[in-house]
């Protein structure tokens, strides 16, 4: 039984491998014959003669050269391959300064007079300051006021608390708290 199956498979494969001229592809081209040992020896001897004498002397000089730290220093003729030069050709960015608006920036805190404070349950506390020219400005917590760029830290019912950055020396700054009271410097009514 097994023989029958093998015989049937063999016949089927022979039929599939028909002898049609259309189905046959052209045979691949033959590789060139390997050179004889005499030809190989002649081409090996001609290779060193093909190199120019000036190139050989240059190669010998490069092989003898001892490198120093100055060979790796960056200069106009020796560029650092890992450095990006894109920043040289891009637009210059202006230095970043304060990123907030300063109210009454022409006056110092001593020149400003606190005249009113508005507060309530559903109202954000606000304080009204008057400058020397008589102009009033409302401020709230988080605003920056005066030449000193004082930050409004808190508004109480009778005073306003400011935080001012002062130079502490050595490039460090410290926060100083300053308080301005409502009706400060006025005599009580009698």
N, CA and C of each residue as an Amber inpcrd file, in Angstrom:
protein
   570
   0.8100000  -1.1810000   0.0000000   0.0000000   0.0000000   0.0000000
   0.8610000   1.2560000   0.0000000   1.8800000   1.2220000   0.7670000
   2.7940000   2.3470000   0.8680000   3.5090000   2.5730000  -0.4460000
   3.8000000   1.4730000  -1.1130000   4.4970000   1.5750000  -2.3950000
   3.6250000   2.2990000  -3.4200000   2.3520000   2.0460000  -3.3620000
   1.4430000   2.6920000  -4.3120000   1.4460000   4.2080000  -4.1210000
   1.4330000   4.6330000  -2.8930000   1.4410000   6.0730000  -2.6270000
   2.7340000   6.7210000  -3.0830000   3.8470000   6.0620000  -2.8400000
   5.1340000   6.5960000  -3.2620000   5.2140000   6.6730000  -4.7790000
   4.7080000   5.6300000  -5.4470000   4.7160000   5.6040000  -6.8920000
   3.8240000   6.7130000  -7.4600000   2.6700000   6.9470000  -6.8590000
   1.7530000   8.0000000  -7.3070000   2.3830000   9.3670000  -7.1060000
   3.0670000   9.5680000  -5.9990000   3.7250000  10.8590000  -5.7250000
   4.8480000  11.0950000  -6.7130000   5.5890000  10.0580000  -7.0710000
   6.6790000  10.1800000  -8.0270000   6.1560000  10.5330000  -9.4120000
   5.0850000   9.9100000  -9.8220000   4.4940000  10.2000000 -11.1320000
   3.9550000  11.6300000 -11.1640000   3.3260000  12.0710000 -10.0830000
   2.7670000  13.4300000 -10.0190000   3.8760000  14.4720000 -10.0790000
   4.9670000  14.2140000  -9.4190000   6.0680000  15.1810000  -9.4460000
   6.7250000  15.2260000 -10.8080000   6.8100000  14.0990000 -11.5000000
   7.4030000  14.0850000 -12.8420000   6.5000000  14.8280000 -13.8220000
   5.1930000  14.7130000 -13.6480000   4.2560000  15.3990000 -14.5280000
   4.3270000  16.9130000 -14.3030000   4.5420000  17.3160000 -13.0790000
   4.6110000  18.7400000 -12.7610000   5.8780000  19.3650000 -13.3130000
   6.9200000  18.5970000 -13.4660000   8.1970000  19.1070000 -13.9830000
   8.2310000  18.9490000 -15.4940000   7.2050000  19.3410000 -16.1530000
   7.0990000  19.1790000 -17.5990000   8.3160000  19.6920000 -18.3360000
   8.3710000  19.3530000 -19.6100000   9.5360000  19.6700000 -20.4140000
   9.2220000  20.7840000 -21.3940000   8.3780000  21.7460000 -20.9820000
   8.0130000  22.8410000 -21.8650000   9.1700000  23.8240000 -21.9760000
   9.4120000  24.3040000 -23.1810000  10.4820000  25.2790000 -23.4000000
  10.0890000  26.6400000 -22.8480000   8.7800000  26.9220000 -22.7580000
   8.3200000  28.2140000 -22.2460000   8.6310000  28.3700000 -20.7670000
   8.4740000  27.2910000 -20.0280000   8.6250000  27.3670000 -18.5790000
  10.0770000  27.4330000 -18.1320000  10.9850000  27.0800000 -18.9790000
  12.3940000  27.0680000 -18.5790000  12.9730000  28.4800000 -18.6340000
  13.7390000  28.8080000 -17.6670000  14.4350000  30.1000000 -17.6460000
  15.8180000  29.9020000 -18.2110000  16.3870000  31.0060000 -18.6510000
  17.7420000  30.9290000 -19.1920000  18.6920000  30.5930000 -18.0600000
  19.6850000  29.7860000 -18.3030000  20.6270000  29.4280000 -17.2370000
  21.4340000  30.6730000 -16.8280000  21.8030000  30.7650000 -15.5750000
  22.5830000  31.9180000 -15.1280000  23.9490000  31.9390000 -15.7990000
  24.5240000  33.1440000 -15.9700000  25.8370000  33.1980000 -16.6200000
  26.8890000  32.5270000 -15.7500000  27.8710000  31.9980000 -16.4230000
  28.9370000  31.3010000 -15.7050000  29.9120000  32.3210000 -15.1320000
  30.3970000  32.0620000 -13.9190000  31.4100000  32.9690000 -13.3580000
  32.7030000  32.8390000 -14.1430000  33.5190000  33.9070000 -14.1660000
  34.7860000  33.8140000 -14.8880000  35.6860000  32.7920000 -14.2290000
  36.5130000  32.1830000 -14.9990000  37.3970000  31.1520000 -14.4270000
  38.3920000  31.8040000 -13.4670000  38.7480000  31.1090000 -12.4120000
  39.7130000  31.6750000 -11.4680000  41.0550000  31.8900000 -12.1540000
  41.7460000  32.9760000 -11.7560000  43.0330000  33.2380000 -12.3900000
  44.0400000  32.1620000 -12.0100000  44.9370000  31.9710000 -12.8980000
  45.9760000  30.9760000 -12.6280000  46.9290000  31.5390000 -11.5850000
  47.7260000  30.7280000 -11.0070000  48.6490000  31.1610000  -9.9550000
  49.6780000  32.1430000 -10.5070000  50.0240000  32.0540000 -11.7410000
  50.9970000  32.9770000 -12.3420000  50.3710000  34.3650000 -12.4890000
  49.0810000  34.4070000 -12.9010000  48.4220000  35.7050000 -13.0360000
  48.2240000  36.3600000 -11.6590000  47.8810000  35.5930000 -10.6170000
  47.6830000  36.1200000  -9.2700000  48.9790000  36.7090000  -8.7290000
  50.0850000  36.0650000  -8.9680000  51.3760000  36.5590000  -8.4890000
  51.7480000  37.8550000  -9.1930000  51.4380000  37.9720000 -10.4730000
  51.7660000  39.1860000 -11.2310000  50.9280000  40.3680000 -10.7560000
  49.6360000  40.1520000 -10.4520000  48.7960000  41.2590000  -9.9960000
  49.1900000  41.6880000  -8.5850000  49.6220000  40.7670000  -7.7360000
  50.0670000  41.1080000  -6.3860000  51.3460000  41.9310000  -6.4310000
  52.2290000  41.6540000  -7.3620000  53.4780000  42.4060000  -7.4680000
  53.2280000  43.7960000  -8.0220000  52.1720000  43.9710000  -8.8400000
  51.8900000  45.2710000  -9.4470000  51.2110000  46.2190000  -8.4640000
  50.5470000  45.7260000  -7.4000000  49.8120000  46.5760000  -6.4510000
  50.7120000  47.5740000  -5.7340000  51.8320000  47.1930000  -5.1470000
  52.6710000  48.1870000  -4.4710000  53.2370000  49.2240000  -5.4380000
  53.4670000  48.8290000  -6.6920000  54.0070000  49.7920000  -7.6460000
  52.9610000  50.8410000  -8.0130000  51.6510000  50.5080000  -7.8570000
  50.5890000  51.4420000  -8.2010000  50.5060000  52.5980000  -7.1980000
  50.9580000  52.3810000  -5.9720000  50.9180000  53.4480000  -4.9630000
  52.0280000  54.4360000  -5.2610000  51.6980000  55.6810000  -5.2900000
  52.6360000  56.7440000  -5.6070000  53.6990000  56.8510000  -4.5060000
  54.8520000  57.2400000  -4.8430000  55.9410000  57.3800000  -3.8680000
  55.6310000  58.4860000  -2.8630000  54.9650000  59.5720000  -3.3030000
  54.6420000  60.6590000  -2.3810000  53.6140000  60.2080000  -1.3460000
  52.6910000  59.3570000  -1.7500000  51.6980000  58.8480000  -0.8150000
  52.3500000  57.9500000   0.2250000  53.3090000  57.1660000  -0.2020000
  54.0060000  56.2940000   0.7400000  54.7810000  57.1020000   1.7630000
  55.4320000  58.1560000   1.3160000  56.1930000  58.9810000   2.2600000
  55.2560000  59.6840000   3.2390000  54.0790000  60.1090000   2.7520000
  53.0990000  60.7470000   3.6270000  52.5830000  59.7630000   4.6640000
  52.2920000  58.5500000   4.2460000  51.8360000  57.5340000   5.1850000
  52.9090000  57.2250000   6.2320000  54.1560000  57.1400000   5.8110000
  55.2400000  56.8680000   6.7570000  55.3730000  57.9960000   7.7730000
  55.2110000  59.2370000   7.3070000  55.3080000  60.3930000   8.2090000
  54.1740000  60.3940000   9.2290000  52.9640000  60.0650000   8.8020000
  51.8080000  60.0380000   9.7050000  51.9680000  58.9360000  10.7400000
  52.5110000  57.8070000  10.3430000  52.6820000  56.6960000  11.2750000
  53.7180000  57.0030000  12.3530000  54.7140000  57.8250000  12.0370000
  55.7780000  58.1520000  12.9920000  55.3870000  59.2800000  13.9380000
  54.3710000  60.0730000  13.6050000  54.0220000  61.2800000  14.3510000
  53.4850000  60.9370000  15.7420000  53.9490000  61.6800000  16.7590000
  53.4870000  61.5210000  18.1300000  52.4680000  62.6330000  18.4220000
  51.2880000  62.2760000  18.9200000  50.2410000  63.2450000  19.2010000
  50.4300000  63.8670000  20.5870000  50.1200000  65.1670000  20.6960000
  50.1980000  65.8840000  21.9710000  48.8210000  66.4500000  22.2870000
  48.6710000  67.0440000  23.4640000  47.3940000  67.6460000  23.8610000
  47.0270000  68.8150000  22.9530000  47.9990000  69.5070000  22.4120000
  47.7240000  70.6340000  21.5180000  47.0440000  70.1750000  20.2280000
  47.2400000  68.9350000  19.8430000  46.5900000  68.4210000  18.6450000
  45.0790000  68.2970000  18.8290000  44.6310000  68.2320000  20.0890000
  43.2070000  68.0630000  20.3760000  42.5410000  69.3550000  20.8330000
  43.2860000  70.4450000  20.9400000  42.7160000  71.7300000  21.3410000
  41.8940000  72.2950000  20.1890000  40.7450000  72.8830000  20.5340000
  39.8700000  73.4300000  19.5060000  40.4170000  74.7620000  19.0090000
  40.4690000  74.9080000  17.7000000  40.9380000  76.1460000  17.0780000
  40.2110000  76.3190000  15.7500000  40.6080000  77.3330000  14.9780000
  39.9620000  77.5580000  13.6860000  40.2400000  76.4150000  12.7110000
  41.3750000  75.7710000  12.8480000  41.7290000  74.6880000  11.9300000
  41.3990000  73.3030000  12.4850000  41.0950000  73.2140000  13.7750000
  40.8130000  71.9310000  14.4050000  39.4740000  72.0320000  15.1320000
  38.4060000  71.5940000  14.5130000  37.0540000  71.7380000  15.0240000
  36.6720000  70.5440000  15.8990000  35.9000000  70.8210000  16.9740000
  35.3760000  69.7640000  17.8360000  34.1810000  69.1160000  17.1350000
  34.2460000  67.8280000  16.8060000  33.1560000  67.2060000  16.0480000
  31.8800000  67.0220000  16.8620000  31.9430000  67.1450000  18.1790000
  30.7710000  66.9190000  19.0130000  30.0830000  68.2190000  19.4260000
  30.6270000  69.3600000  19.0340000  30.0510000  70.6550000  19.4050000
  29.0720000  71.1170000  18.3320000  27.9200000  71.6050000  18.7720000
  26.9120000  72.1060000  17.8370000  27.1420000  73.6020000  17.6130000
  27.1370000  73.9990000  16.3700000  27.3440000  75.4000000  16.0170000
  26.0460000  76.0710000  15.5740000  24.9090000  75.4320000  15.8000000
  23.6350000  75.9950000  15.3870000  23.3080000  77.2840000  16.1310000
  23.7240000  77.3990000  17.3870000  23.4060000  78.5830000  18.1760000
  24.0740000  79.8330000  17.6010000  25.2020000  79.6820000  16.9250000
  25.8890000  80.8300000  16.3380000  25.0600000  81.4790000  15.2390000
  24.2580000  80.6830000  14.5390000  23.5400000  81.1870000  13.3870000
  22.0920000  81.5290000  13.6980000  21.6020000  81.1830000  14.8760000
  20.2190000  81.4660000  15.2490000  20.0900000  82.8650000  15.8380000
  18.8600000  83.3270000  16.0210000  18.6580000  84.6500000  16.6120000
  19.0300000  84.6420000  18.0870000  19.5370000  85.7730000  18.5530000
  19.8960000  85.8780000  19.9660000  18.6310000  86.0480000  20.7780000
  18.5740000  85.3780000  21.8870000  17.4270000  85.5020000  22.7730000
  17.7050000  86.6080000  23.7800000  16.7300000  87.4710000  24.0010000
  16.9380000  88.5280000  24.9830000  16.9750000  87.9300000  26.3870000
  17.6950000  88.5650000  27.3010000  17.7340000  88.0410000  28.6620000
  16.3350000  88.1010000  29.2880000  16.0100000  87.0760000  30.0450000
  14.6890000  87.0000000  30.6550000  14.7220000  87.7540000  31.9770000
  13.8670000  88.7230000  32.0970000  13.7670000  89.5120000  33.3290000
  12.5020000  89.1240000  34.0820000  11.9280000  90.0900000  34.7720000
  10.6910000  89.8620000  35.5110000   9.5650000  89.5720000  34.5300000
   8.7360000  88.6170000  34.8630000   7.6550000  88.2030000  33.9900000
   6.2890000  88.6180000  34.5390000   6.2420000  89.7370000  35.2620000
   4.9810000  90.1940000  35.8090000   4.8850000  91.7170000  35.6920000
   3.6690000  92.2030000  35.7790000   3.4260000  93.6390000  35.6870000
   3.6030000  94.2560000  37.0720000   4.2580000  95.4080000  37.1090000
   4.4810000  96.1160000  38.3640000   3.5960000  97.3630000  38.3660000
   2.7270000  97.4510000  39.3560000   1.8490000  98.6050000  39.4950000
   2.5840000  99.7230000  40.2350000   2.3020000 100.9590000  39.8740000
   2.9050000 102.1400000  40.5040000   4.4370000 102.0210000  40.5430000
   5.0180000 101.6200000  39.4190000   6.4560000 101.3360000  39.3780000
   7.3230000 102.5830000  39.4340000   6.7300000 103.7670000  39.2950000
   7.5100000 105.0110000  39.3390000   7.7160000 105.5190000  40.7590000
   7.0430000 104.9110000  41.7420000   7.0750000 105.4300000  43.1090000
   7.6170000 104.3750000  44.0680000   8.1880000 104.8480000  45.1810000
   8.6440000 103.9260000  46.2210000   7.4760000 103.6370000  47.1620000
   7.6100000 102.6200000  48.0050000   6.5450000 102.2780000  48.9540000
   6.2940000 103.4170000  49.9420000   7.3280000 104.1750000  50.3000000
   7.1750000 105.2720000  51.2450000   6.3290000 106.4080000  50.6700000
   6.3140000 106.5650000  49.3580000   5.5380000 107.6200000  48.7140000
   4.0620000 107.2600000  48.5680000   3.7230000 105.9910000  48.6720000
   2.3430000 105.5490000  48.4920000   1.5870000 105.6050000  49.8150000
   0.2990000 105.9570000  49.7230000  -0.5270000 106.0780000  50.9210000
  -1.6890000 105.1040000  50.8070000  -1.8600000 104.2570000  51.8240000
  -2.9750000 103.3180000  51.8810000  -4.1980000 104.0740000  52.3760000
  -5.2570000 104.1530000  51.5480000  -6.4300000 104.9390000  51.9310000
  -7.6620000 104.0820000  52.1880000  -7.7360000 102.8580000  51.6400000
  -8.9270000 102.0420000  51.8630000  -8.5980000 100.5660000  51.6900000
  -9.3630000  99.7330000  52.4020000  -9.2900000  98.2820000  52.2470000
 -10.7110000  97.7740000  52.1120000 -10.9660000  96.9990000  51.0730000
 -12.2830000  96.4220000  50.8310000 -12.1620000  94.9190000  51.0390000
 -12.9920000  94.3860000  51.9360000 -12.9690000  92.9530000  52.2060000
 -14.3770000  92.5070000  52.5180000 -14.6280000  91.2400000  52.4050000
 -15.9420000  90.6930000  52.7120000 -15.9190000  89.1900000  52.5630000
 -17.0900000  88.5800000  52.7560000 -17.1690000  87.1220000  52.6940000
 -16.9360000  86.6050000  51.2710000 -17.5940000  87.1930000  50.2970000
 -17.4990000  86.7150000  48.9210000 -16.6100000  87.5950000  48.0590000
 -15.8650000  88.5130000  48.6510000 -15.0610000  89.4770000  47.9070000
 -13.5880000  89.2060000  48.1780000 -12.8010000  89.2230000  47.1160000
 -11.3520000  89.1230000  47.2780000 -10.8670000  90.4240000  47.9110000
 -10.1220000  90.3550000  49.0090000  -9.6640000  91.5910000  49.6440000
  -8.8090000  92.4190000  48.6950000  -9.0940000  93.7200000  48.6650000
  -8.3550000  94.6680000  47.8340000  -8.0120000  95.8810000  48.6700000
  -6.8860000  96.4870000  48.3130000  -6.4560000  97.7010000  49.0120000
  -6.2660000  98.8040000  47.9910000  -6.6060000 100.0350000  48.3750000
  -6.4360000 101.1620000  47.4730000  -5.2880000 102.0260000  47.9810000
  -4.3290000 102.2190000  47.0650000  -3.1910000 103.0920000  47.3440000
  -3.3060000 104.3270000  46.4670000  -2.8790000 105.4640000  47.0090000
  -2.8710000 106.7200000  46.2600000  -1.4210000 107.1520000  46.1020000
  -1.0510000 107.5030000  44.8650000   0.3160000 107.9700000  44.6090000
   0.3980000 109.4770000  44.8890000   1.5840000 110.0710000  44.8800000
   1.7310000 111.5020000  45.1880000   0.9340000 112.4290000  44.2610000
   0.6130000 111.9900000  43.0620000  -0.1590000 112.8420000  42.1480000
  -1.6550000 112.7680000  42.4260000  -2.0960000 111.9030000  43.3530000
  -3.5040000 111.7900000  43.7140000  -4.2330000 110.6780000  42.9820000
  -3.5540000 109.9120000  42.1810000  -4.1660000 108.8150000  41.4290000
  -4.2630000 107.5870000  42.3170000  -5.4570000 106.9460000  42.3850000
  -5.6540000 105.7630000  43.2070000  -5.5930000 104.4920000  42.3800000
  -5.0560000 103.4480000  42.9770000  -4.9240000 102.1540000  42.3100000
  -5.3350000 101.0560000  43.2830000  -6.1850000 100.1320000  42.8030000
  -6.5700000  98.9770000  43.6110000  -5.5750000  97.8500000  43.3890000
  -5.1950000  97.2070000  44.4830000  -4.2860000  96.0660000  44.3880000
  -4.8930000  94.8890000  45.1290000  -4.4570000  93.7000000  44.7770000
  -4.9130000  92.4750000  45.4420000  -3.6990000  91.6060000  45.7620000
  -3.9360000  90.5210000  46.4420000  -2.8540000  89.6100000  46.8170000
  -2.1920000  89.0690000  45.5540000  -0.8520000  89.0340000  45.5190000
  -0.0980000  88.5270000  44.3750000   0.3710000  89.6200000  43.4310000
  -0.1690000  90.8430000  43.5490000   0.2810000  91.9550000  42.7040000
   1.6710000  92.4170000  43.1420000   2.3590000  93.0590000  42.2180000
   3.6750000  93.6390000  42.5120000   3.5440000  95.1550000  42.4170000
   4.0890000  95.8460000  43.4250000   3.8850000  97.2880000  43.5620000
   5.2160000  97.9780000  43.7970000   5.3830000  99.1790000  43.2490000
   6.4540000 100.1500000  43.4980000   7.7780000  99.8040000  42.8310000
   8.7290000 100.7180000  43.0060000  10.0770000 100.5370000  42.4610000
  10.7570000  99.3060000  43.0400000  10.4130000  98.9800000  44.2830000
  11.0520000  97.8480000  44.9750000  10.5000000  96.5080000  44.5070000
   9.4960000  96.5160000  43.6090000   8.8630000  95.2930000  43.1200000
   8.3730000  94.4520000  44.2960000   7.6620000  95.1250000  45.2210000
   7.1570000  94.4640000  46.4210000   5.9430000  93.6210000  46.0740000
   5.9420000  92.3830000  46.5240000   4.8480000  91.4510000  46.2790000
   3.8390000  91.5780000  47.4210000   2.5470000  91.7170000  47.0870000
   1.5080000  91.7930000  48.1120000   1.3000000  90.3850000  48.6520000
   1.7350000  90.1610000  49.8900000   1.6570000  88.8370000  50.4910000
   0.2870000  88.5880000  51.1100000  -0.2860000  89.6330000  51.7870000
  -1.5600000  89.4470000  52.4820000  -2.1990000  90.8040000  52.7060000
  -3.5110000  90.8350000  52.6590000  -4.2470000  92.0640000  52.9600000
  -5.1250000  91.7750000  54.1710000  -4.8240000  92.4530000  55.2780000
  -5.5890000  92.3200000  56.5210000  -6.6100000  93.4690000  56.5880000
  -7.5510000  93.4400000  57.5320000  -8.5600000  94.5060000  57.6060000
  -7.9770000  95.8990000  57.8690000  -6.7780000  95.9890000  58.4590000
  -6.2250000  97.3120000  58.7790000  -4.8100000  97.5390000  58.2500000
  -4.2640000  96.6070000  57.4880000  -2.8990000  96.7570000  56.9760000
  -2.6510000  95.8480000  55.7770000  -1.5550000  96.1340000  55.0460000
  -1.1460000  95.3370000  53.8810000   0.2820000  94.8660000  54.1270000
   0.5170000  93.5660000  53.9090000   1.8300000  92.9710000  54.1110000
   2.4940000  92.7680000  52.7410000   3.7260000  93.2270000  52.6270000
   4.5060000  93.1010000  51.3870000   5.7240000  92.2370000  51.6470000
   6.1810000  91.5400000  50.6150000   7.4600000  90.8220000  50.6570000
   8.3640000  91.4460000  49.6070000   9.5660000  91.8210000  50.0290000
  10.5240000  92.4730000  49.1460000  11.8010000  91.6430000  49.1330000
  12.3250000  91.3900000  47.9260000  13.6100000  90.6960000  47.8020000
  14.7230000  91.7200000  47.9000000  15.6240000  91.5190000  48.8660000
  16.7730000  92.4050000  49.0290000  18.0430000  91.6110000  48.8260000
  19.0660000  92.3000000  48.3640000  20.3550000  91.6660000  48.1200000
  21.0210000  91.3650000  49.4580000  21.3960000  90.0990000  49.6730000
  22.0440000  89.6880000  50.9160000  23.5500000  89.6040000  50.7480000
  24.0700000  89.9560000  49.5530000  25.5060000  89.8740000  49.3070000
  25.8820000  88.4990000  48.7860000  26.8920000  88.4720000  47.9740000
  27.3640000  87.1990000  47.4170000  26.4040000  86.6210000  46.3960000
  25.5850000  87.4640000  45.7810000  24.6590000  86.9900000  44.7660000
  23.4060000  86.3450000  45.3350000  23.2270000  86.4010000  46.6490000
  22.0530000  85.8090000  47.2800000  21.0440000  86.9020000  47.6140000
  19.7850000  86.5090000  47.6740000  18.7310000  87.4450000  48.0530000
  18.0020000  86.9090000  49.2670000  17.3960000  87.8280000  50.0220000
  16.5830000  87.4200000  51.1710000  15.2550000  88.1490000  51.0950000
  14.2160000  87.5260000  51.6080000  12.8940000  88.1230000  51.6260000
  12.7220000  88.9280000  52.9060000  12.2910000  90.1730000  52.7400000
  12.0450000  91.0570000  53.8760000  10.5710000  91.4170000  53.8450000
   9.9130000  91.3690000  55.0060000   8.4960000  91.7180000  55.0680000
   8.3420000  93.1740000  55.4860000   7.4550000  93.8540000  54.8050000
   7.1860000  95.2700000  55.0900000   5.6850000  95.4160000  55.2540000
   5.2470000  96.2190000  56.2370000   3.8330000  96.3980000  56.5240000
   3.4800000  97.8790000  56.3750000   2.3590000  98.1440000  55.6910000
   1.8270000  99.5040000  55.6040000   0.4390000  99.4690000  56.2220000
   0.2370000 100.3290000  57.2290000  -1.0310000 100.3420000  57.9490000
  -1.9880000 101.3670000  57.3500000  -3.2800000 101.0910000  57.5170000
  -4.3200000 102.0020000  57.0620000  -4.3120000 103.2410000  57.9480000
  -4.3260000 104.3890000  57.3660000  -4.3030000 105.6820000  58.0740000
  -3.0630000 105.8220000  58.9470000  -1.9650000 105.3230000  58.5060000
  -0.7160000 105.4250000  59.2630000  -0.2560000 106.8720000  59.2940000
   0.2010000 107.3450000  60.4390000   0.7400000 108.6930000  60.5780000
  -0.3320000 109.7530000  60.7910000  -1.5920000 109.3960000  60.8120000
  -2.6450000 110.3810000  61.0720000  -2.9710000 110.3990000  62.5440000
  -3.2590000 111.5440000  63.0420000  -3.6510000 111.6790000  64.4480000
  -5.1030000 111.2430000  64.6080000  -5.4150000 110.5670000  65.7100000
  -6.7980000 110.1730000  65.9280000  -7.6850000 111.3970000  66.1470000
  -8.9110000 111.3280000  65.6790000  -9.8500000 112.4540000  65.8400000
 -10.2410000 112.5840000  67.2820000 -10.3570000 113.8450000  67.8020000
 -10.7250000 114.0540000  69.2110000 -12.0780000 114.6430000  69.3410000
